[in-house]
Amino acid sequence: MLILIWFIVCILFAFVHYFLGTSGHALELFALLSAISLFLLNKFANKVNKKK
């Protein structure tokens, strides 16, 4: 699970860096996208665990 989180964060960082570069809003967008993706990953993981 930790490796999956690491991959998601790295992909998001590459995506934000490619489109915004060194813009002042790049860090804010990265933080927002990271929070949303980790929230969704947590919801998905909890849904899978409840089915077992």
Buried (B, 14 or more C-beta within 10 A) or exposed (E): EEEEBEEBBEEBBEEBEEEBEEEEEBEEBBEEBBEEBBEEBEEEEEEEEEEE
